[in-house]
């Protein structure tokens, strides 16, 4: 979520920095679709697919992924002639949404992996706070300004992680810094 927030809010300067002028218009059109498709794929892979591994049923996961690949090919065959490169982005988004739903519906019957709602809400809040700061800043027209915005966003997000402490991040950070000798002993056990 934090990376997706930064990429969504800084899409224009990132695309303008990395791509030639001939590709920018298409990139601006497909970027949100590909970004959200990647977010769905990442969430599916880092959370819902664990059910198949923990439940020792990876063959079913392979079947689901194969099925979704076939759906993706079919959607590309339908959408690309109608919408061009944007059709491929639509197909990717729909396919990854289907993959996440299938992983969740089928996977929970194999092994129930709980959804960490509280920690997820804190991460979403930290991402939103970072996004709000990024929206308040001036456009990043130079590579240095873009790097500065990304760095500031990372610092704001990190600060919110320390304050909110989802999944004990602050405690682990203090412990790690204590092991490195950066923090005095009184902070190591917080």
C-alpha positions in Angstrom: 0.0 0.0 0.0 2.7 2.6 0.8 4.5 1.9 -2.5 1.3 1.9 -4.5 0.4 5.2 -2.8 3.7 6.8 -3.8 3.5 5.4 -7.4 -0.1 6.6 -7.8 0.6 10.1 -6.5 3.9 10.5 -8.3 2.9 8.7 -11.5 3.2 11.7 -13.8 6.8 12.8 -12.8 8.0 9.2 -12.7 6.6 8.5 -16.2 8.0 11.8 -17.5 11.4 11.0 -16.1 11.6 7.4 -17.3 9.8 7.4 -20.6 10.3 9.3 -23.9 7.6 11.7 -25.0 6.2 9.2 -27.6 5.3 6.7 -24.8 4.0 9.0 -22.1 0.4 9.3 -23.1 -0.1 5.6 -23.3 1.8 5.1 -20.0 -0.5 7.6 -18.2 -3.5 5.7 -19.4 -2.4 2.3 -18.4 -0.4 3.1 -15.2 -3.3 3.1 -12.7 -4.7 -0.1 -14.1 -1.3 -1.9 -14.0 -0.6 -0.4 -10.5 -3.9 -1.7 -9.1 -3.4 -5.1 -10.8 0.0 -5.4 -9.2 -1.4 -4.4 -5.8 -4.0 -7.2 -6.1 -1.4 -9.7 -7.2 0.9 -8.7 -4.4 -1.8 -8.9 -1.8 -2.9 -12.3 -3.1 0.6 -13.7 -3.2 1.7 -12.4 0.1 -1.4 -13.3 2.0 -4.0 -15.6 0.4 -1.7 -18.0 -1.3 -0.1 -19.0 2.0 -3.3 -21.1 2.6 -2.2 -23.5 -0.1 1.3 -23.8 1.2 0.3 -24.2 4.8 -2.5 -26.6 3.8 0.0 -28.6 1.7 -2.1 -28.3 -1.4 0.0 -26.4 -3.9 -1.3 -28.4 -6.8 -4.7 -26.7 -6.4 -2.9 -23.3 -6.4 -1.1 -24.3 -9.6 -4.5 -25.2 -11.1 -6.0 -21.9 -10.1 -3.1 -19.9 -11.5 -3.2 -21.9 -14.8 -7.0 -21.2 -15.0 -6.4 -17.5 -14.4 -3.6 -17.4 -17.1 -6.1 -18.9 -19.6 -8.7 -16.3 -18.6 -6.1 -13.6 -19.0 -5.3 -14.8 -22.5 -8.9 -14.8 -23.4 -9.5 -11.3 -22.0 -6.5 -10.1 -23.9 -7.9 -11.6 -27.1 -11.2 -9.7 -26.5 -9.9 -6.4 -25.0 -6.8 -5.6 -27.1 -8.6 -5.4 -30.5 -11.2 -3.1 -28.8 -9.0 -0.9 -26.6 -5.3 -1.5 -27.7 -2.7 -1.3 -24.9 -5.4 -0.2 -22.5 -7.2 -3.5 -23.2 -4.2 -5.4 -22.0 -4.2 -3.4 -18.8 -7.9 -4.1 -18.3 -7.2 -7.8 -18.8 -4.4 -7.8 -16.3 -6.5 -6.0 -13.7 -9.5 -8.4 -14.2 -7.2 -11.4 -14.1 -5.4 -10.5 -10.9 -8.8 -9.6 -9.3 -10.1 -13.0 -10.2 -6.9 -14.6 -8.9 -7.2 -12.9 -5.5 -10.9 -13.8 -5.2 -10.2 -17.5 -6.1 -7.2 -17.7 -3.8 -9.3 -16.3 -0.9 -12.5 -18.4 -1.6 -10.7 -21.7 -2.3 -7.7 -21.1 0.0 -9.8 -20.5 3.1 -11.4 -24.0 2.8 -7.9 -25.5 2.8 -6.3 -23.4 5.6 -7.8 -20.3 7.1 -5.2 -17.5 7.1 -6.7 -14.7 9.2 -6.8 -11.2 7.7 -4.9 -8.8 10.0 -7.5 -6.0 9.9 -6.1 -3.9 12.7 -2.5 -3.9 11.3 -3.9 -3.4 7.8 -5.9 -0.4 9.0 -2.8 1.1 10.6 -0.7 0.6 7.4 -3.5 2.1 5.3 -3.6 5.1 7.7 0.1 5.6 7.5 -0.1 5.3 3.7 -2.9 7.9 3.6 -0.9 10.3 5.9 2.1 9.9 3.6 -0.1 10.5 0.6 -1.6 13.6 2.2 1.9 15.1 2.7 2.9 14.3 -0.9 -0.2 16.0 -2.2 0.6 19.2 -0.3 4.0 19.4 -2.0 4.8 21.1 -5.3 5.1 19.1 -8.5 8.3 17.2 -8.8 9.6 18.5 -12.2 13.2 17.5 -11.7 14.8 14.1 -10.8 16.1 15.8 -7.6 12.6 17.0 -6.6 11.1 13.6 -7.3 13.8 11.9 -5.2 13.1 14.4 -2.4 9.4 13.7 -2.5 9.9 10.0 -2.4 12.4 10.4 0.5 10.0 12.6 2.5 7.2 10.2 1.8 9.3 7.3 3.1 10.2 9.3 6.3 6.6 10.3 7.0 5.5 6.7 6.5 8.3 5.4 8.7 7.3 7.9 11.4 3.7 6.8 11.3 4.8 3.1 11.6 6.9 4.0 14.7 3.9 5.9 16.2 1.2 3.4 15.3 3.4 0.3 15.9 1.5 -2.2 13.6 2.7 -5.8 14.3 5.2 -4.5 16.8 7.4 -2.6 14.2 8.5 -0.1 16.8 9.5 -2.7 19.3 11.5 -4.6 16.6 13.1 -1.4 15.4 14.2 -0.4 18.9 15.5 -3.9 19.5 17.5 -3.8 16.3 18.9 -0.3 17.0 19.7 -1.4 20.5 21.7 -4.4 19.2 23.6 -2.0 16.9 24.4 0.2 19.9 22.5 3.1 18.4 19.9 3.4 21.3 20.6 3.5 25.0 19.5 0.5 27.0 16.3 2.2 28.4 14.7 2.3 24.9 15.5 -1.3 23.9 12.6 -3.0 25.6 9.8 -0.6 24.5 
